[in-house]
Amino acid sequence: MITGRPKPFLTLAPDEQTQLRSLAASRTLPHALVARAKLVLWSAQGQSNTQIARRLRWRNATVGKWRQRFIEHRWAGLYDELRPGRPRSIEDEQIAALLQRTLSRKPATGTHWSIRQAAQASGISRSTVHRLFQTFALQPHRSRSFKLSTDPFFVEKVRDIVGLYLNPPEHALVLCVDEKSQERKCPYVKQYRSSGAL
């Protein structure tokens, strides 16, 4: 005798089946995503949540959750949801002002900005300034060949690029290519010797 709530039937379009098979056979994609693709394929073949849970060594509730997410959202349901973090304490404009000041002016008491001086001038904590300098590969003491874009829409473009990395469009592959692999650089700040444009 079958007990419990009946599960909604899962059917796949031919193109969904082809894409899911490709995803399930991947050796380069994240393991969790590959397992979810297998889960959907097995479920469409009529296997129960218990059988799938046993094959994946997951709990029944986990299998049910991902199965239901695929039914409701299709492809988008297979991906992890963005987890909310602590709200940012500094604005993009503050970061842009810090970078602009560091790259375009010298401090009153020296030849280049130290983290401590930049923190005092910007009102941002030293640890945050240090983190921002690392993120943007900023080294004020070695700034002779470093240029930051003078594009007035630079901040908006950085937001777009970061947004693309954090939440790529459906069925998209986001790549970052850098011609100087030996140097550690931020993907949205480039070094040019002759031009300040990105």
Protein Blocks (a to p, Z undefined) as FASTA:
>chain_A
ZZdjddddddddfklmmmmmmmmmpckbcfklmmmmmmmmmmmnopafklmmmmnopafk
lmmmmmmmmmmnmmmlmpccdddddddfbdfklmmmmmmmmmmpccfkbcbdcfklmmmm
nopafklmmmmmmmnopafklmmmgccdfbfklmmmmmmmmmmmmmccehiacddddfbl
mbccdfkbccdfkbccZZ
